Amino acid sequence: EAQVTQNPRYLITVTGKKLTVTCSQNMNHEYMSWYRQDPGLGLRQIYYSMNVEVTDKGDVPEGYKVSRKEKRNFPLILESPSPNQTSLYFCASSLVPNQPQHFGDGTRLSIL
Amino acid sequence: AQSVAQPEDQVNVAEGNPLTVKCTYSVSGNPYLFWYVQYPNRGLQFLLKYITGDNLVKGSYGFEAEFNKSQTSFHLKKPSALVSDSALYFCAVRVPGDDKIIFGKGTRLHILP
């Protein structure tokens, strides 16, 4: 089954404790992306990647890092999380940016 | 600045009536436009897209959208609403000449039985 898998689905943690949200897709997609969803703000793109070792900033990259060492994986790293990063996060992938994206089921992060 | 606007936070429609969810965009060049739907506790699901060609695009679950270049709009429509259409709808655009994707803020659609 074609899917985008994110882990964990839920995480409560404290300010400053490094965390990683994993994302994996099994569709051999080139394009992968991370979004955060906040009430009243919709989805905002954090980072995206066109291919292995190619990543670019989206609209809200501050406080986040990503890596793309393999085509299928695109982890999101919060080196020093802060409460304003409490949000619902989605990973998505598509063959190219012009094509529809497949979304994971989301990761709800709470930073205390 | 490149942007996507969904002017209505919420739309209420009686079951069986036609529905419209509005989307306007502001990008330079020819846009690639998408509609997605989000059900509670799930990721977004693709509904339809406009790349080039016919201005009326048909998608999943009986939805369609009309691309209007002069009005820079891409409104989502359905002739007869179902209660099961109640969800959060997002319009998105791929910025021409860039690889970014910009989403609107979303419109919550309530279909009243």
Interface residues (C-beta under 8 A of the other chain):
Chain A: V4 Y31 S33 Y35 G40 L41 G42 L43 R44 Q45 Y48 M50 D56 G58 D59 F90 A92 P97 N98 Q99 P100 Q101 H102 F103 G104 D105 G106
Chain B: Q6 Y32 F34 Y36 N41 R42 G43 L44 Q45 F46 K49 I51 F90 A92 R94 D99 K100 I101 I102 F103 G104 K105 G106
